[in-house]
Amino acid sequence: MVHFYRNVFSHVRAGKLREVALLLKAIHAQEKIWKRLGARPARSSLSSTA
């Protein structure tokens, strides 16, 4: 996970670094919640390849 964050941050402008860090933190928190509930989130219509 650390390497993923490092790679992402290396492609982000310094002015947007804090914003991207907060977004990644929110995504990671959601994953923890889904694991704790033992469920998976519904598929988004954006991720479908229809």
C-alpha positions as CSV (number, residue, x, y, z in Angstrom):
1,M,0.0,0.0,0.0
2,V,2.8,2.4,0.8
3,H,4.4,2.0,-2.6
4,F,1.0,2.7,-4.3
5,Y,0.6,5.9,-2.4
6,R,4.2,6.9,-3.2
7,N,3.6,6.3,-6.9
8,V,0.4,8.3,-6.9
9,F,2.0,11.2,-5.0
10,S,4.8,11.3,-7.5
11,H,2.4,12.2,-10.3
12,V,0.4,14.8,-8.3
13,R,1.2,18.5,-8.4
14,A,2.3,19.9,-5.1
15,G,-0.7,22.2,-4.9
16,K,-3.1,19.2,-5.1
17,L,-1.1,16.8,-2.8
18,R,-3.3,17.4,0.3
19,E,-6.5,17.0,-1.6
20,V,-5.4,13.7,-3.2
21,A,-4.2,12.4,0.1
22,L,-7.6,13.1,1.7
23,L,-9.4,11.4,-1.2
24,L,-7.2,8.3,-0.9
25,K,-7.7,8.2,2.9
26,A,-11.5,8.3,2.4
27,I,-11.4,5.5,-0.2
28,H,-9.2,3.4,2.1
29,A,-11.6,4.0,5.1
30,Q,-14.6,2.9,2.9
31,E,-12.8,-0.4,2.1
32,K,-12.2,-1.0,5.8
33,I,-15.9,-0.5,6.5
34,W,-17.0,-2.9,3.8
35,K,-14.6,-5.5,5.1
36,R,-15.9,-5.1,8.6
37,L,-19.5,-5.5,7.5
38,G,-18.6,-8.5,5.4
39,A,-20.3,-7.0,2.4
40,R,-19.3,-5.6,-1.0
41,P,-20.4,-2.3,-2.4
42,A,-22.9,-2.3,-5.3
43,R,-21.3,-2.0,-8.7
44,S,-21.4,1.5,-10.0
45,S,-22.8,2.1,-13.5
46,L,-19.6,3.9,-14.3
47,S,-17.6,0.7,-13.9
48,S,-19.7,-1.4,-16.2
49,T,-18.4,-2.2,-19.6
50,A,-21.7,-2.5,-21.4
